[in-house]
């Protein structure tokens, strides 16, 4: 007959718990980048002109938007964000006519062009007059075709009346096709003069703007250099001191240049 040993009379001694909890690992401190320096953007298509209404492609719109602004833009969520406008006009706030025949934009006050002069509703009126003339040959003409009239109600209020009621009151002066030109600079450039007059050609390559940067140098088909606009209304939100758009070649060579610059 097999005999089994009895259970141990004493339980093994328990392992003592540590008297102190291990020190917590401190979360790494995130480095905060300091404002300043240069932002370099590499394109395989180079900017050739900075007047967006005579642009020949997206690269020209992108080059112009560093300097110029529309009344509003759409963000990544397709929401309208005011730029030169103080707010987005709607039926509810009285900016959009209930019958769809007009829209009235209220502009931000105190906006300056980079030459120190005031931006007003008259510059919006002029931009329409500029592109409404077929001889100007604006590449953005589709954004202005539905307009019957644009009038400055006051220096900070502009009314757009459509040729017929529209369900989309934001078709004009919104996004890249709606950037505003300065009347003082482009006033003599309506019609054929837009590309034939020497002063107009110069303006096309160096527009005065209201955005965060102003032009330092344009080498058409190669490089655009920008510096901070000292007249910009929200100067404390501008991170870089300079912006460079470098283009030319093709997608492969642009990526190669990017890799070389990172090293």
Buried (B, 14 or more C-beta within 10 A) or exposed (E): EEEEEEEEEEEEEEEEEEEEEEEEEEEEEEEEEEEEEEBBBBBBBBBBBBBBBBBEEEBBBBBBBBBBBBBBBEEEEEEBEBBBBBBBBEEEEEBBBEEBBBBBBBBBEEBBBBEEBEBBBBBBBBBBBBBBBEEBBBBBBEBBEBBEEBBBEEEBBBBBBBEEEBEEBBBBBBBBBBBBBBBEBBBEBBBEBBBEBEEBBEBBBBBBBBBBBBBEEBBBEEBBBBBBBEBBBEEEEBEBBBBBBBBBBEEEEBEEBEEEEEE
